[in-house]
Amino acid sequence: MATDDNARVNLIVDLTPRLRKLIDIEPVLDHIPSLSPDQRELIRGKAASDGRLKAADVLIQQVVKEPHPHGWFREFVDALVAGGCDHAADYMEASPPHPEVEADNDHCVRFIELLSPSLLGMKTGDVTLGCFSAGILSDDDREKINAEITSDGNRRGARELLRRIVRRRPGWFSTFLQVLRETEHGALLRELTGGTENNDKKDETGTAAAAGGPEKADIVLRDYQMDVARPALEGKNIIICLPTGSGKTRVAVYITKKHLDSRRREGKSGKVVVLVNKVPLVEQHYSTEFWKFLKDKYKVEKVSGDSQLKISFTEIVKKNDVIICTAQILENYLERSNTGEDEGVLLSDLTLIVIDECHHTQKGEVYNHIMMRYLKQKHKNVRLKKEQKEQVAIPQLLGLTASPGVGGATKMEKAEEHILRICANLDASKIMRESLGKFKKEPHKTIPTVEERKEDPFGDVIKKIMNAIHAHADLHPTCDLGSQNYEQWVVQQGRTAANEENQTLCVCAEHLRQYNEGLQQSNTIRMCDAFRFLNNFQEEEMKRKIAPEAETPIQITDTERFLFNLFKENKEKLQMLAKHPEYENKSLSTLRTEILKQFTSRENARGIIFTRTRLSAIALSQWIQENPKLQEVGVKASHVIGGGSQSIVKPMTSAEQRDVLNKFQNGEINLLIATTVAEEGLDIPECNVVIRYGLVTNEIAMIQAQGRGRAEDSSYILVEVKGSGVVEKETVNEYRKTMMDKAIDKIKKMSQVEYDKRIMEFQIQAIMEEKVRMKKKKQKEIKNESPSEVLFSCRRCGKHVCTGEDIQIIKNAHRVNVSTQFRELFNQTENTSLQKRLLDCETSGFFACKDCGQRWGSMMLHRGIECPCLHVKNFVVTFNGKKDSKYTQWSEIAIQLRTFDYVEHAHLMVQSSDDED
């Protein structure tokens, strides 16, 4: 009997990873009388605190816990059946589904998880009733789902419904599709099946996989899409140039499928890498396009900087047919292979590379580093062929872009040259662009008139403060306060001051830069938001002057005391003026008028507002949410900003960006306020309102922003903000767009012989320039300064900090100083909002100069050792007596640093600890 019990315990333990996902805690608990009240309370408490999966783990632990009561195993199986967990019971009774059916069912569950943001918009009550009638929901299921709908709304009910149906026996998916058909959820049905309106009703008789899996998604291209794809289907390298929202990615999926099918028919393996330049695009291309359409025949995987899979990228490439990744990851592994550091990845391992947003294939861009490897091998193959030697295989290339731009050209000849260089860098035999015909959607463009601000007392106070600082520091600006030119001027003043160790000018320049930003913000957002920005800066500056341990002030200079008092004297007046709406900038009232107009004149308005800074995006979102008139017309706003850390505003993670975009997609949000992160690449659903608020960059961004207005009868609105010059810039961009269109047409009309000749010239030029660059780099490395001769001093107070000899490098990325002398020079501050977990490194705070409070870098925990990680932008670097404060990246400094010796340092720490004991 004990032997049987042991076998049953082993069975449950082996099946735990699957059972924990299939068990519904409450109804199963109700049918296991052998569990004590304390055990039940423990399990319910775990569910409340840590969630259903953790509670399921505890339930299983209690069931298998010895001693076992008589009939415990049968009791558990019967409880699973009675609790509606029949699929879990099948595993317990040794009747699991066939492996293929099991795999299909797992695939269906994953598919529902990926598409859940869209499914949450279903008519949950109708679908619940349909699923109950069809037998894939129990009476208890229906009761719980309806309770969620009543208490927390339709979306919570939908989430509960999806959570319950995926635990059913295989076959639930086809039943769920049938229920969606019967309840008239055509759009959701198309998304789940990959079908079109005309094939929604196909396979109603159950021709899906045994598990009732998703029907195979056929890729159907429109005529213009097929026309641009044709050369690639013949194996040629091309660039596809189609507007945002016209289906470039779908064309790429089609070409990828045909490429893999063709190689498989020939008995060869195919390997496709899809490169993107932004982390959120990895998940987007994976879930909405490549995995969705290729999963039935090919293995598709995604890897990005956010993914743990990047550490095994070589294996990922070997085991999968299609890999979607950020370009930097591929470049890193190509370099590893080149240096012999480890196995890495070779270009010859790949048969097709898809390059998204390929207009970035220019000097300095990571795309171009990859393509330079390709071009070198291509031209080397020409030589190998002449010598009758075996050539190295190189992949087919497919570039995707909405606009190659003109590269700042002012003449047609230069615009043409810019586009040809991109074609050369991508080794494209053609640039393909076709008319969209009836599918072309041009938004209606308007530029409303913005009234001049009659009075600006808030701005006048800020200017008065700035002029007082000018007098204190003996500065004489020649440009308007609040302008971009002033910002450039004051940044240069700060650099000069740092080089000259002029602490007075250094600290004044930083305060002036922040006041200038406050002026710009007051012309863009509410005065109260601009005041909050300035007040936060002052509070942060004051915090720098407090040592965290002793709570004693750090040295405060007379200039710093003057600056703090200057703000303190004017703070109350600024705060009072910010409460007067009559003094607000007129751009803001114009923006409100345009939003009201669009949301009252359209039945289903959905829009994006592009703005210049993260701060303005967040502030505009808050302003809209707090505006009663905008709420009355149904505006539901939120913001989406970038993920980089080069800003005073906390960045958004990829998960946070996805969450906002999912809410926008399903209608929970209908107005996005975004920085330029949303202009390029991100798959944003059809919009009928696009507003550029004081933001115009180049012609590429303009074309992509206009392309966001994909719906019929869309509006593209440009709102002027003082000092932004957007109207003039937009006029220039329109001219450049026209020039670009003409240049592309001219290139398309070239004879193939002439085109190939120009491409060859540009490629040879690019290779020669690369050789010269590499030669100079090697010479620079040879002339590297001795680390001990390179001095680092505090950017603000000029105090000597260390030499290059004291700095070590971790993972060729993090520059740290772990010397005991260095630790005496700084104070450490924990900042939980900055905590960032890497593979074996973790950042959790800052360290700053003990004397002046200037931040020097971040504290990093590397495999249990706390390491101060220096940010070079916070220091003045001295070479041979010459000071330089312009460095922003370590790669700009010609210095060979020692590699951090973890074992040696850990050994020293252990010795030190032993001595203390």
N, C-alpha and C positions, 0 to 999 in steps of 0.2 A: 504493500500500500504506500509506504514511504517512497519507494522507487517511482510509482505513478505520480505522486505529488511533486517529486523533484522534476520529473519530465514536464509536468504541466507548468511549474514555476519557470523552468527554462524556456518553454514555449512563449509564455507571457512576456518574459524579459526580452526575448529575441524580437517579439512583435511590438514592443513598446513604442518605437519610433512611428509605427503606423497607427497603433491603437489610440495613442494620445490625440491624434488628429480626428479620430472618428467617434470618440466618446462624448456624449452630451451629459454633463456632470449631474445636474439636478434629477432628471428622471431616472437615471441609473442608480443614484444613491437611494432613491425611494424604494428600490426593489432589492436592496442588499441588507436584510434584517440583521445579519451577523455582525455588522459594523456597530461599534459602540457610539453613544452620543458624542463622546470626546473625539473619536475618529471623524465622525461626520462634521463636527464643528471645525476641526483642523482643515478638512478638505474645502469646506465652504469659505473659510477664512482665506485660504490660499487663492481661491477663485476671485474673491473680492480684492485682494491686495496685488496679486501677480498675474491674474488672467486664467483663462480656461485651460491652456496647455499645461501650465505649471500645476494646476489643480488636478488634471488628469494624471500627471506623474505621481502625485501624492496618493491619489485613489488607487493606482496600480500597486504602489509600494505597500499600502495597507492591505490590499487583497492578498498579495503573495507573502505577507508577513507571517512568520510562524509564532505560535502553533496554529495549524489550520483546523478550523471546525469541520465536522463531518459534512461532506457534500458541498464544500466551498467553491469548487471549480464549476459545478453545474449551476450553483446559485448565481455565480458571476455571469455565465453565458446567458442564463434565463433573464437576468437583469438587463443585459445588453439588448436582448430581443424586446423585452417589455418596455425599455426606455427608448425604443425607436432606433437603436444602433445595430440594425440587422447586418449591415456590411461588416462591422467589427466582429459580430458573432460568427459570421462565416469563416473568418480567419481562425477563430478560437476552436471551431469544430472541424478544422482541417479540410475545409472546402473553399479555399480562396479562389478567386477568378483565375483563368488561364493567364500566364505571364504577359501575353500580348494584349489581352483585354485589360489587365491591371495597368500596363504601361499607358494604354490609351486613356484609361480613366484618370490616371495621374496627370496626364497631359490636359484633360478637360478641366480638372481642378485648377491647374496652373493658369489655364486660359481664362477662366472666370476671375481669378485673382488679378490678372493683368488688366482685364477690361472692367473691373468692378467700378472705377470712377464713372464710366458711362452708364453702367447698369443701375446705379443708385438713383437714376432719374426715372425709373420705370413707374408705372401705376401699380404700386405695391399691393393694394387691396385686391385688384382684379387678378394679378398674377398669383397671389397667394391662394385665392379661391380656385383658380385653374390648376395649380400644382396639387392642391388638396384633392380635387376631383380626379386628377390623373394618378393619384396614389404615391406621389413622391414627397408629400408632406403628411405628417400624422395630425390627428386632432390636437394633440399637445403643441405641435409645431405651429399650427395655425393660431392657436390661442396666444402663444408667446409673441408671434409676429404682429398680430393685431394689437396686442398690448403695447408693443413698442411704437406702432403707428400712432396710437391714441395719446401716449405720453410724450413722445419725442419727435414725432413727425414721420413723413413718408420715407425719407432717406435712411433713418435708423431702422425702420421696418424692413427696407430693402436689404440693408446690410445683414440683418438677422436671417432673412429668407435665404440669401446666398450662402451664409454660414451653415445653414441646415441642409440645403439640398445637396451640397457637395459631399456630405457624409453618407449619402444613399448608395445602394448597390449600383454597379455599372449599368448604364442604360438610362440614367436620369437625365443625361445631357440632351438626348434626342427628344425626350418628353418635354423638357424645359423649352426647347426650340419650338415645339408644337404649341405649347401654351402661349409663347410670345406671338406666334402667328395668329392664334385665335383671339388674343387680346389686343391685336392691331399695334404691335410694337415693331413696325417695319424697319425703322432706322437701327434699332438694337439688333434685330435679326440679321440685317446686312453686315453689321460690324462683327457679329459672332461667326457668320458663315463666310465672310469675304465676298458675298454675292452682290448682285445689283438688283434693282427694283424688279427686273423682268425674270429673275431666277429665284426669287424668294420662295416660291412654292415648289421648287424642285426637291426630289428625294423625300417627299412627305411620307412615303411608304416605308421608310426605315432603311435606306441604303447606306446609312452611315456605318462607321466601324462598329465592331461588336460592343464596344463600350458606349455606343451612342455618342461618339466623339464629334468634334466640329467637322462639318462637311468641308471637303477640300476647297481651298480658296483659289479660284482661277483668276489669273491676271489678264484683264481685258484692257487693251490700250486704245485710246482715241486715235484718230487718223494722224493728227499732228505729232502725237507721241511716237507712233510707229515710224513715221518718216524720219524723226531725229535719231531713232534707235538703230535704223537699218545698217549703217556702216559698222557699228559696234557688233552687231549680230554676225557680221562677216569677219570679225576678229581684228578690226582696225581700232587704233587709238583715236578717240574723239573727245571734244568738249561739247556738252549739251548746255545751251544757253536758253532757258525758258523762264518766264516771270514767276515770282513767288506765288505759290498756290496752284500752279499749272501741272503738277504731278511729275516733277523731275525724279524724285525718289522712287516713285512707282515704276518709272521707266528703268531706273537702275536695278530694281528688283527683278524686272522682266529680263533684262540683259544678263544678270547674274544667273538666273534659273536656266536660260538657254545655254549659257556658257558651260555650266556644270552638266547639264543634260548632254551636250555635245561631247564633252570629254569622257563622260561615262559611257556613251555609245562607242567611243573609240577605244575603250578599255583603259583609259588614263584617269588619274585622279585629278581633281580640280581643287584649287585652294583660293578663296576670295577674301580679301581684306577690305573692309569699308572704313575709310578714314574720315574722322570729323575733327573739328577744331574747338569744340566745347563739350564739356562733360555731359550736360543734360541731353545733348543730341544722341549720345550712345544709347541710352534707354529708349529714347523716342524712336530712333530708326529700328532698333531691335524689336520692340513690342508692337508698333503700329504698322511696320512694313515687312522687314526681312524675315523675322521669326513667323509672323502671321501667315505669310504666303509660301514659305519654304520648309516649314517644320515637318511636313509629311514625307519629304524625300531626303532632306539634308539636315545635318547637325549645324545649328546656329548658336553662337555664343557671343556675349558682350563683355568687354573689359575696359575699365577706365581708371583714372587716378583714384577714384573713390572705392575701387574694387580690390579685394584681397587677391583676386585671380591674377593680378598683374605680376605677382611674384613667380608665377608658373606659366608665363606667357608662351614660352617655347612649347610646352606641353599642350597648351590650349590650341595653338596653331596646328600641332600634329593631329590632334584628336577631332577637330571640327572642320567642316567644309566652308563655313562662312563665319568670319570674325569681325564684329563691329568694335572699333576701338578709337581712342584719341590718337592723333598722329604722333605725339611725343613718345608714346609707349612703343610703337613700331620703330621709330628712330632710335630709341634707347637700345632695343634688342638687335637692330641692324649694326649698331656701333659695337655692341658686345661681341658679335660674331666677327666683326672686322678687326678688333683688337685682340681676339683670342681669349678674352676674359672668361667666357664660358661658351656654351653651345650657341646661344643667341638664335637669330633668325636670319636667313639669307633671302635676297630678292628672288633667287631661283627656286625657293620653296613655294613661291606664290605664282598663280596663273592669271589673276585679275586683281587690280587695285582700283577701287572706286574712291575718288577724292571729292568729298562734299565741300561746297563753298570754295571751289578751286581757284578763284581769283586771288586767294592768299598765297598762291605759288609764286612768290617773288623773293627778292633778296632778304635774307635775315629770317624768313618764316620757316617753321619746321617742315612744312610741305616741301619747300625748295631743297632742304637738306636731303630729304628722301629722294627727290627727283634728280638731284645731282649725282647720287649713287647710280641711279638708273641710266642717266645720260653717259656717264663714264663707261659703264659696262656696255652700253649700246655701241659706242664708238670703238671700244676695245674689241668688240665682236667683229667689227668691220675688218680690223687688222688680222684677227684670228682666221677669218674666212679667207683673206688673201693668202695667208700662210698655210691654208688648208689644215688648220687645227680645229679641234672641237670647240664650238662656241658655248658660252654659258647662257642658259635659258633666262629670259627676262619676261615679266608679266605684261599682259595687255593692260592698257590704262583707260579709265573713263572719268572725265572731269565733269562736275555739275556746278552751275552757277546761274544766278538770276541776272548778274551784270558783271562783266569784267572791268568796267570803269574805263577811265582814260589816263589814270595815273597823274592827274594834275596838268595834263597837256592843255595848251592854249591853241595849238594848230593841229589840223587834220593829220599831218604827217606824223607828228609825235603820238597822237591817239592811236593811229594804225600800228605804229611801232610798239607801243605798250601792249596792245592786244596780241600782236604777233609774238612778243617775248613770252607771254603767258602760254600761248600755243606751243612755243618751242620748249619751254620748261616742262610741259606735260607731253612732249613728243606727239602732239595731236596732228593727225593727218587732215583733219577738218574741224571747223567750229560749226556746230549744227544749231540752226535756229529756224523755226517755222512759224507762220501765222497761226494764231489760235482760232481764227475764224469766229464761229458763233460762240465759242467759249471765252472770247476775250472780254474782260470786264475792266473798264476804265472808270475810276472813281471821279465824282464831280469835285473839282478843286475850288476852294474859296479862301480868300485872305481878308478876314474882317478888319475894319479900321479900329485901331486902339487909340482912345483919347489920351492926350497928354495929361500927366499928373499935375494938377494946379498947385498943390502944396505937398511938401514932403518933409515935415518937421522931424520925423523919425530919422530919415536919412541925414538931415542937417545936423542932428546931434552926433551921429556916428562920424560925419565928416569933421565936426569940431574936435572930437576926440583924436581923430587921425592927424589933424593939423597940429594939435598940441604935442603929439608924439614926434611929428616932423621937427618941430622947434626944439624939443628936448634932445633929439639925436642929430640935429643940424643936417636934416635931409631936405632936398629940394626937388620933389617930383615934377616932371614936365608933362604928365598925362593925367586924364580925368580920373578922379577917385571913383572906384566901383567898376572900372573897366578891366578887360583882359590885359591890356597893355600895362596898366598899373600893377597887376598881379605879377607879370613877367619882370617888371622893373624891381619890385620889392623882393622877389625870390633871388634875383641877382645880387641885391644889396646884402641879403642874408648870407649868401655864399662868400662874398668878399669879406664880410665881417668875420666869418668863421675862419677863413684863411689868415686874417690879420689878428686873430684872437681878440677881437673887439667885442667883448661880451655885451656892452651897452647896445651897440648897433645890432648885434645878433638877436637879442631878445626883443628889441623894438621892431625889427623886421618881421619876426614871427607874429607879434601882436597885430601889426599893420596888415599882414596877409589875412588874418582871421577877420579883422574889421572889414576889409575889402570884400571878403566872401559874404559877410553879413549884409553889406550894402547890396551885393548882387542878389542875395536871397530875398531881401525886402522888395526887390523889383520883380520877383518871381512868385513868392509865396506870401503868406500872411506876415505882418510885422511881428506878431506874437511868436511865430515859428523862428523868425530871424533873431528875435531877442533870446529865445530859448537856446539857440545855437551859440550865441555870444556868451550867455551866462554859463552854459556848460563848459565852454572853453576856459573861462576864468576860474571856475571851480576846480577843473582838472589841473590848471596851473598852480593853484593854491595847494592842492594835494601833493604835488611834486615837492613842495617845501616842507612836508611832514615826513619824518623818518618813521616807518611803520612799527619798528620795535619800541623805540623809546618815546614815541609821540612828541619829540622835540623838533623845533623848526630847523630846517637846513638853512645855510647861509642865504639871506635875502639881501640883494644889492639895493642901492639907492634907486637905481632905474626900475627894478622890479617893484619896489615899494611905490614908486611914482605911478607905474602902470596899473597896479592893483587899486590904488586910491582914485585914479582917474576914472576907472570904470565904476567904482563904488559911488563916486560923486554924481555920476550921470545915470546910474542904474534905475533909480526911482522914476526919473523923467522918461526914460526909454520905455519902461514898463507901463507908465500911464498913457503915453502916446500910442502904444500898441493896442490899446483898448478902444481907439477911435476909428470906426470903420470908414469914416469919410476920408481918412488919409491913406487908405489901402491903395496899392497900385491898380491901375485900370486894366492891366492885362488879366488880372484875376477875375474881375467882373465880366470882361469879354469872354473869358473861358466859361464862366458859369452860364452866360447867355447862350453860348453855342451848345453846351451840354443840354440845357433845358430845351432848346429848339430841336435838337436831334432826338431826344428821348420822348418828346411830346408829339412829334410828327411821324414817328415810326411805331409800328405795332410791336415789333421785337427788336429794339435797339441793342446793339452789342458793339462796344468800341474799345479803342486803345488810345491813351494819351502818352506820347513820348516826351520825356523831359531830360534835362542835362545831367543832374546829379542824383545820387541816391537819397540825399537829404530832401531834395524837392519832391522826389517820388513819394516818399513816406509822408511828408507834410501835406501834399496835395490829396493823397488818399484819405488822410485823417480829416482834412477840410471838407471833402465831399461827404464823408460819412457823418459829419456833424452838421451839414447844411440841410435844414428842414425842407426847403423847396425842392432840392434834388432828391430827397427821400420820398417826397410826395409823388414824384413822377416815376418812381421805381428804380432809381439808380442804386446799384449794389456794387461798391467799389472795393478794390484791393490793389496792392502794389506788388511788382516783381522786379527785383534788382539783381545785380551780378554777384558772383561768388568770390571775387578776388579780395585780397586783404589790404589793398593800397587806398584805404579810405578811413576817415574818422567814424564812418557809419558801419555798424556790424553787418557783414555780408550775409547773403542768403545761402543756405546749403542747397545742394541739388535736390534733396528731398523736399525742402520747403518750396523751391521753385515749382517742382512737379505738382505739389499739393495745390498751389494757387492756380496753375494752368488747368488742372483737372476740374477744379471748381468753376473756372471760366468756361470750360468745355461743356459741363453739364448744366450751366445756367445759374448756378448758385451765386456767381459773380457775373455781372454784365458790363463792367467797365474796369479795364486794367490801366494802372498808371505805371509806366515802365521806363527804365533807362535803356540805353542802346542794346542791352542784353537780348531784348525781344525783337530787335530789328532783323537779325540775321539767323536763319536756320530753324529756330524753335518753331514747332508745329502748333501754331495758334489757330483755332477754328475760325470759320468765316466771320468777318467783321463787316459792319456797314458804316462804321464811323472810325476814322483815323485822324487824330489831332496831334500835330507837332507843336509843342508849347515851348517857344523860345529855344528850339533845338534844330539846327540844320548842320550837318557835317559835310559829307561829299555826295556825289551823284549815285554811288552804289547804295548808300544808306537811304537816300531819297527814293530810289526805285524799290528797295525792299520794303520801306515803310508804306509806300503807296500800294504795294502788293498785298499788304495785310488787309486792305479793303476788298475782300474777295467776293462778297455777296453782291447781288443785284442792287443797282441804284445806291452805290456807296458814296460816302462823302470823305474828302481829304481836306482837312482844314489846317491852316497855318496861322498861329497866334503869335504876334510880335511881343517880345519882352524887351524892355529898355536895355540897350547895350549889346543885345544879341545879334543884331544885324541880319535876322533870319530872312527877311524879304529879299535883300540883295543877294544873299548866299543862295537862296532858292532859285533866283533868276539865273545865276551862274551855273547851278546844277542842271537846270533845264537845258541850257545851252550845251553843257557837256554831255548830257544824255543824247541830245540830237547828234552831236559829233560822234559819240560812241556808236549809235545806230548806223550812221553813214559809214564809219570805219569798218564795222562788221560786214555791211553789205559789200563794201569795196574788196575786202579780203575774200569773201565768198565768191566774188566774180573773178578772182585771180585764176590763171591757168594753174594746174597742179604742178607743172614744172617750175613756174615762177615762185609759187607758194613754198614748195619743197626747198628751193634754193635759199629763200629768205630764212626759213626755219633752220636749215643747216648752218647758216652764217651765225645766227643768234646762239645756237647750241654750242658751236665751237668757241664763240666769244665767251659764253658763260663758263665753259670748262677752263679756258685759259685764265679768266678772272679768278676762278676758284683756285687754280694752281698758284697764282700770284699771292692770293690771300693766305693759302696754307703755308707758302714759303715764308711770307712775312711773319706769320704766327710762329713758325719754328724758330726764326731768327729772334723773335721777341722772347720766346721761351729760353733761348740760349743766353740772352741778355738779361734774364730775370734778376731782379734786385735780390741781394742777400736778405733773407727775412729779418735778420737782426738790424739791418739798415733802414727798414721801413717802420716808421713811427706812427702810432695812433693816439690822437688826443680828443678830448671831449669837444663836441661841436659847439656847445654853448659857452663853457667857461675856459676852454683851452687847456685843461689839466692833462698832463701826460698820463696815458692809460696803460699802454703796453707796446711791445714791438711785435713784428711778424713772427719772431722766434717763439713767442708765448702762445701763438694761436695754432690750433690743430683742426683737422677737417674730418668729419664723420660722414661716411657714405658719399663722399665727393659732393656733399651738398651743404652741410651745416658747419660753420666756423665757430669753434668754441675755445674758451680760455678757462682751463680748470686749475690754474696755478693758485696757490694760497695767497700770494701777494695781491693778485687781481681781486680776490673776494673781499679784501679789506677796503676796496675803493667804491663799492656800490651798496645800495639798499635794494631789497627784494620785495616785490608786491605780488600777492596772489590775485589772479583775475579769472574767476571760474567761467566767465562768459567767453574767454578766449581759449578754453581747453580744447585741444585738438589731438586726436589719437591717430598716430601713424602706425606702421608695421611694428617697430620696436622702439619708437620714440613718442614722447608725449609732452606737449607744451601746456603750461598751466599758470603762467604769470610773467611779470616783467622784472627787469632790474634796471636801476637808474643811478646816475652819478650822486655820490653822497654829498658833494659840495653844492651843486646847482639844481639837481633834480632832473637833468636831461636824461630821457630814456635812452638806454644803450642797446637793448635787445630783449629776448624772451628766454625764460628758464625752460630747459628741456630735460626731461627724464629719459636717459638712454640706457636701457637694460639695467635699471636700478641705480644708475649714477646720475646725480643732478649736475647738468652742464649749462653754464651761461652761454647762450648762443648769440653772437654779436651780429648786429645789422649794420653794415658798413655805411649806410646813409646817415647814421647818427655820429659819425666821426670825421675829423679832419685827418687826412693821410699825408704824411711828409716823406718825399723821396729826395735824397741828396740835398736836404735843406729847403726844398720847394714844397709849399703847402698846397693841398688841393681838397676842396670840399664837394666836388661835383659827382663823386662816385655814388651810384645807387645800387650796383650789383658787384659782388665779389669777382665775377668773371672779368671785370674791367681792369683789375689790378694784376700786373705782371709779377706775381710772387708765388713761389712754390712752397706750399705749407706742408707741415708734417701730417701724416695720417694718424688719427687718434688711436692709441694703443690701449684697447679696453682692458686686456689682461694685466698689463703693467699698472694701470691706474687703479684697477680693482684691488690688486695686490697691495698697493700703497695704502689704500683706504682700510684694508683689513689690518695691516700692520699698525696704522694709526689708532684704530679701534682697540687693538690688543694693548698698545702702550697706555691708553687711557684707563683700561681695566686694571 
